[in-house]
C-alpha cells in the first residue's frame, strides 16, 4: 500500500463520525462515488451523506435516497469530512464553508484543480476516467468488503462518466476496473438497462426540442441553448439534458460542442465536449470552469442566454484560431 492510501486509511480508521459530500447538481459519478465510500467505510462508524437535491427515477433505481440528507449539516458533529468528484469549495454549494473550515478533510477527485483547492489530504488523479474508479482503488487498498451492491454502484459511475466507455478520457484502467467490478458481482445488465434503455418521457420531450434548436456555427462548432421555458414545455429538468453536448460532438464535422442551459437568476450551465485532438478544458477555464480535455464545463453569469452564448462562442473561436495558428 502506498503512502497516500495509508494516510487515507489512517484518517478513516481514526474517525468515529464521517460526513460525505459531492458537488452541486450531481451526476451519477458524483453520487455513486459518495455512495461507494459510504458502503465501503460505514462499518462500526457513524457515516452520513449530504447532497443538494432529491433524486430522479433513474437515480432511485440504483441508489437508496433515504440514506442522504439535504441541509442539516453541522461540521462539529463529524471527526472527518470527505469530498468526492469536486474540485473546489464553490462546487460544494451550501456545504462549502463548513468543509473549508474543518480541521480534518479528504478530497478524492479526478478533475484538474481549478481555483481554490479543498481537502487537507488530497487524492487527485486527472488521468482517471471517473471518480468511482478512484474510490474503487481506495476501497481495495484499505481492504473494504466490495459487495455486489457496492460493485454495482461503482460500475454505474464508471459507465456514465465514460459515456459507456466512449469518452476521450477512457483508459485501459477504465476497462480493467469494469472487469474487476463485474467479477465482484456488479449487476451490469441492470445498470445498462436503467442507464441506456430507460428514457423518461421528459427526456424524450426535451430531446425533441434539442434537435429543433441545434445549430452549427462556423461549420465546426455545435451549439444548443435550453431555456427554462423549454424545460417547462417539456416537463423536464436539467438532468434530462445530460448528454446533449455529447450528442452534438457525435455529429459529423463538429469539433467543439456546447450545451447552454438556463438555470435561473442570470446563471447558465455550460457543458462542452471536443473531438480527438481538440481541448475543451482550456475554453472552460477561460470562463471560470474546468474539466478534462474532451469534456469540460462552467457556469456563466449573464443577463440573457443570448449573452452567455456570445461569450462561449467568442472563447471557442479564440481557441480554434490559436490552434490553427499553432499548426502553421
VMD Tcl script that draws the C-alpha trace (Angstrom):
set ca {
  {0.00 0.00 0.00}
  {1.43 3.38 -0.99}
  {1.83 6.28 1.43}
  {-1.32 8.15 0.31}
  {-3.56 5.11 0.74}
  {-2.06 4.55 4.19}
  {-2.82 8.16 5.13}
  {-6.41 7.84 3.90}
  {-6.85 4.54 5.75}
  {-5.43 6.08 8.93}
  {-7.83 9.03 8.82}
  {-10.84 6.82 8.13}
  {-9.92 4.29 10.82}
  {-9.26 7.08 13.32}
  {-12.64 8.76 12.80}
  {-15.83 7.76 14.61}
  {-18.09 10.06 12.60}
  {-17.66 10.90 8.92}
  {-19.61 13.17 6.55}
  {-19.50 12.66 2.78}
  {-20.16 15.27 0.09}
  {-20.27 15.65 -3.70}
  {-20.76 18.62 -5.98}
  {-23.90 20.64 -6.70}
  {-26.13 19.31 -9.49}
  {-24.51 15.89 -9.02}
  {-24.23 13.36 -11.82}
  {-24.08 9.60 -11.35}
  {-20.30 9.58 -10.91}
  {-20.52 12.07 -8.03}
  {-23.41 10.28 -6.31}
  {-22.01 6.79 -6.85}
  {-18.56 7.83 -5.59}
  {-20.19 9.11 -2.41}
  {-22.39 6.01 -2.01}
  {-19.44 3.76 -2.79}
  {-17.45 5.29 0.04}
  {-20.47 5.10 2.33}
  {-20.92 1.37 1.86}
  {-17.18 0.77 1.98}
  {-16.46 2.54 5.29}
  {-19.72 2.58 7.28}
  {-18.97 -0.50 9.40}
  {-18.82 0.47 13.11}
  {-18.93 4.19 12.26}
  {-21.43 7.00 12.01}
  {-21.35 7.95 8.32}
  {-23.74 10.47 6.75}
  {-24.04 11.58 3.12}
  {-25.16 15.06 2.12}
  {-26.46 16.25 -1.23}
  {-28.27 19.25 -2.70}
  {-31.41 17.83 -4.28}
  {-33.85 14.94 -4.41}
  {-33.18 12.04 -6.78}
  {-34.83 11.31 -10.11}
  {-36.30 7.93 -11.04}
  {-33.08 6.60 -12.61}
  {-31.05 7.52 -9.53}
  {-33.65 5.96 -7.22}
  {-33.41 2.72 -9.21}
  {-29.68 2.48 -8.36}
  {-29.33 4.34 -5.05}
  {-31.24 4.37 -1.74}
  {-32.31 8.01 -1.45}
  {-33.28 7.61 2.22}
  {-29.58 7.46 3.12}
  {-28.82 11.08 2.17}
  {-29.64 14.36 3.86}
  {-30.27 17.77 2.35}
  {-29.14 20.56 4.71}
  {-28.95 19.91 8.49}
  {-25.15 19.78 8.36}
  {-23.16 20.78 11.42}
  {-19.38 20.39 10.88}
  {-18.82 19.95 14.60}
  {-20.77 16.69 14.55}
  {-18.11 14.92 12.46}
  {-14.47 13.96 13.01}
  {-13.74 13.69 9.29}
  {-15.20 15.19 6.10}
  {-14.62 13.60 2.69}
  {-15.48 15.21 -0.66}
  {-15.69 13.32 -3.94}
  {-15.69 14.44 -7.58}
  {-15.45 18.09 -6.51}
  {-12.51 20.40 -7.36}
  {-13.26 23.41 -5.14}
  {-15.45 24.67 -2.30}
  {-17.68 26.69 -4.64}
  {-18.83 23.42 -6.23}
  {-19.84 22.17 -2.77}
  {-22.62 24.76 -2.60}
  {-24.13 25.18 0.86}
  {-21.60 22.79 2.39}
  {-18.52 24.59 1.08}
  {-17.85 26.85 4.04}
  {-18.19 24.05 6.57}
  {-15.77 21.83 4.66}
  {-13.31 24.69 4.10}
  {-13.03 25.43 7.81}
  {-12.97 21.86 9.11}
  {-9.61 20.66 10.55}
  {-9.80 17.13 9.08}
  {-10.74 16.72 5.42}
  {-10.02 14.42 2.48}
  {-10.58 15.16 -1.20}
  {-10.93 12.37 -3.80}
  {-11.30 13.72 -7.31}
  {-10.40 13.16 -10.95}
  {-10.71 16.77 -12.10}
  {-7.68 19.02 -12.55}
  {-7.65 21.61 -9.77}
  {-9.49 24.80 -10.72}
  {-9.48 27.74 -8.36}
  {-9.36 27.10 -4.62}
  {-8.27 23.64 -3.55}
  {-10.15 21.69 -0.89}
  {-9.06 18.83 1.32}
  {-6.11 18.81 3.70}
  {-5.34 15.34 2.34}
  {-5.87 15.04 -1.42}
  {-6.09 12.09 -3.77}
  {-6.41 13.67 -7.22}
  {-5.78 11.83 -10.49}
  {-6.92 13.74 -13.57}
  {-5.96 10.76 -15.75}
  {-8.74 8.70 -14.20}
  {-11.89 8.38 -16.28}
  {-14.19 8.69 -13.27}
  {-14.11 9.39 -9.56}
  {-15.69 5.99 -8.95}
  {-12.55 4.43 -10.37}
  {-10.50 6.24 -7.69}
  {-12.92 5.31 -4.92}
  {-12.65 1.68 -6.05}
  {-8.85 1.88 -5.75}
  {-9.12 3.37 -2.25}
  {-11.57 0.72 -1.05}
  {-9.38 -2.08 -2.39}
  {-6.30 -0.54 -0.78}
  {-7.92 -0.27 2.65}
  {-9.33 -3.81 2.38}
  {-13.02 -2.87 2.37}
  {-15.52 -5.57 1.50}
  {-16.77 -4.99 -2.05}
  {-20.28 -6.43 -2.07}
  {-22.30 -6.93 -5.28}
  {-24.37 -3.84 -4.34}
  {-21.25 -1.72 -3.90}
  {-19.75 -3.08 -7.13}
  {-22.98 -2.21 -8.98}
  {-22.91 1.35 -7.67}
  {-19.26 1.92 -8.63}
  {-19.86 0.39 -12.07}
  {-22.73 2.84 -12.62}
  {-20.47 5.85 -12.03}
  {-17.77 4.38 -14.24}
  {-20.20 3.61 -17.07}
  {-21.87 7.02 -17.05}
  {-18.76 9.16 -16.67}
  {-17.11 7.44 -19.64}
  {-20.36 7.74 -21.62}
  {-20.43 3.94 -21.93}
  {-16.65 3.83 -22.45}
  {-16.67 6.21 -25.44}
  {-15.28 9.44 -23.90}
  {-11.74 10.51 -24.71}
  {-10.65 10.02 -21.09}
  {-11.48 6.29 -21.19}
  {-8.29 4.33 -20.48}
  {-7.22 0.69 -20.16}
  {-7.69 1.15 -16.40}
  {-11.35 2.01 -17.04}
  {-11.93 -1.33 -18.75}
  {-9.94 -3.20 -16.10}
  {-11.99 -1.59 -13.31}
  {-15.19 -2.60 -15.13}
  {-13.84 -6.15 -15.45}
  {-12.99 -6.35 -11.74}
  {-16.36 -4.91 -10.69}
  {-18.11 -7.44 -12.91}
  {-16.19 -10.26 -11.20}
  {-17.20 -8.83 -7.82}
  {-20.87 -9.13 -8.72}
  {-21.81 -5.80 -10.32}
  {-25.21 -6.19 -11.98}
  {-24.10 -4.72 -15.30}
  {-27.26 -5.81 -17.11}
  {-29.42 -3.91 -14.63}
  {-27.23 -0.82 -14.87}
  {-27.10 -0.87 -18.68}
  {-30.87 -1.28 -18.82}
  {-31.53 1.64 -16.46}
  {-28.92 3.98 -17.94}
  {-29.14 3.20 -21.66}
  {-32.58 1.70 -22.26}
  {-34.99 3.57 -19.99}
  {-35.63 7.14 -21.08}
  {-38.38 9.00 -19.20}
  {-40.93 10.90 -21.27}
  {-39.48 14.19 -20.01}
  {-36.11 13.31 -21.56}
  {-37.78 12.37 -24.84}
  {-39.68 15.69 -24.85}
  {-36.62 17.86 -24.22}
  {-34.57 15.85 -26.74}
  {-37.10 16.81 -29.43}
  {-36.52 20.46 -28.53}
  {-32.76 19.87 -28.53}
  {-32.77 18.71 -32.15}
  {-35.08 21.57 -33.17}
  {-32.75 24.18 -31.62}
  {-29.37 22.69 -32.54}
  {-27.25 24.91 -34.77}
  {-23.87 24.63 -36.43}
  {-21.59 27.69 -36.21}
  {-18.53 28.25 -38.40}
  {-19.01 24.71 -39.73}
  {-17.23 23.05 -36.77}
  {-18.98 24.37 -33.63}
  {-22.15 22.65 -32.46}
  {-24.30 24.61 -30.02}
  {-27.71 24.39 -28.40}
  {-29.38 26.60 -25.78}
  {-32.09 25.30 -23.46}
  {-34.19 27.86 -21.59}
  {-36.38 27.48 -18.55}
  {-39.34 27.88 -20.92}
  {-38.06 24.89 -22.93}
  {-37.75 22.79 -19.77}
  {-41.24 23.79 -18.64}
  {-42.73 22.96 -22.03}
  {-41.08 19.53 -21.97}
  {-41.93 18.97 -18.27}
  {-38.23 18.27 -17.89}
  {-35.33 19.14 -15.59}
  {-31.69 19.96 -16.19}
  {-30.69 16.35 -15.60}
  {-32.82 15.31 -18.60}
  {-30.37 17.31 -20.72}
  {-27.31 15.38 -19.59}
  {-25.56 14.06 -22.65}
  {-26.66 16.83 -25.01}
  {-23.11 18.09 -25.52}
  {-22.07 14.50 -26.33}
  {-24.89 14.23 -28.87}
  {-23.57 17.40 -30.52}
  {-19.98 16.20 -30.75}
  {-21.19 12.99 -32.39}
  {-22.44 14.96 -35.40}
  {-20.08 14.67 -38.35}
  {-17.98 17.81 -38.87}
  {-18.43 19.13 -35.34}
  {-15.11 19.52 -33.48}
  {-16.29 21.57 -30.48}
  {-19.73 21.33 -28.89}
  {-21.53 23.25 -26.19}
  {-24.90 22.94 -24.47}
  {-26.02 26.00 -22.51}
  {-28.86 25.57 -20.03}
  {-30.62 28.42 -18.25}
  {-30.59 27.70 -14.52}
  {-32.29 30.90 -13.35}
  {-31.12 34.15 -11.70}
  {-28.91 35.04 -14.71}
  {-26.99 31.76 -14.28}
  {-26.26 29.43 -17.19}
  {-24.74 25.96 -17.03}
  {-22.38 25.28 -19.91}
  {-21.30 21.74 -20.84}
  {-18.57 21.30 -23.51}
  {-17.19 18.38 -25.47}
  {-14.39 18.20 -28.03}
  {-13.29 15.75 -30.66}
  {-9.94 13.95 -30.52}
  {-7.14 16.48 -30.99}
  {-9.17 19.39 -29.58}
  {-9.27 20.59 -25.97}
  {-12.43 21.76 -24.22}
  {-10.94 22.31 -20.76}
  {-8.92 25.40 -21.69}
  {-12.06 27.09 -23.01}
  {-13.98 26.19 -19.86}
  {-11.14 27.53 -17.69}
  {-11.20 30.85 -19.52}
  {-14.87 31.09 -18.49}
  {-14.23 30.22 -14.85}
  {-14.73 26.46 -15.06}
  {-12.59 23.44 -15.82}
  {-12.60 19.75 -16.60}
  {-10.90 17.28 -18.89}
  {-9.51 17.74 -22.38}
  {-12.50 16.13 -24.07}
  {-15.19 17.03 -21.52}
  {-15.41 20.25 -19.51}
  {-17.88 22.78 -18.22}
  {-18.51 26.05 -16.43}
  {-21.22 28.27 -15.03}
  {-21.70 31.60 -16.77}
  {-23.33 34.64 -15.21}
  {-25.00 36.76 -17.88}
  {-28.11 38.91 -18.29}
  {-29.55 36.70 -21.04}
  {-28.92 33.30 -22.57}
  {-28.01 35.09 -25.81}
  {-25.26 36.94 -23.96}
  {-23.99 33.68 -22.47}
  {-23.99 32.15 -25.94}
  {-21.91 35.02 -27.33}
  {-19.35 34.66 -24.54}
  {-18.95 30.94 -25.21}
  {-18.71 31.30 -28.98}
  {-16.13 34.06 -28.56}
  {-13.89 31.83 -26.43}
  {-14.31 28.80 -28.71}
  {-13.43 30.90 -31.77}
  {-10.40 32.30 -29.97}
  {-9.23 28.77 -29.16}
  {-9.81 27.46 -32.69}
  {-7.97 30.44 -34.17}
  {-4.96 29.93 -31.89}
  {-4.99 26.22 -32.66}
  {-4.81 26.87 -36.40}
  {-2.01 29.36 -35.82}
  {-0.05 26.78 -33.83}
  {-0.49 24.22 -36.63}
  {1.23 26.58 -39.14}
}
mol new
graphics top color blue
foreach p $ca { graphics top sphere $p radius 0.5 }
foreach p [lrange $ca 0 end-1] q [lrange $ca 1 end] { graphics top cylinder $p $q radius 0.2 }
display resetview
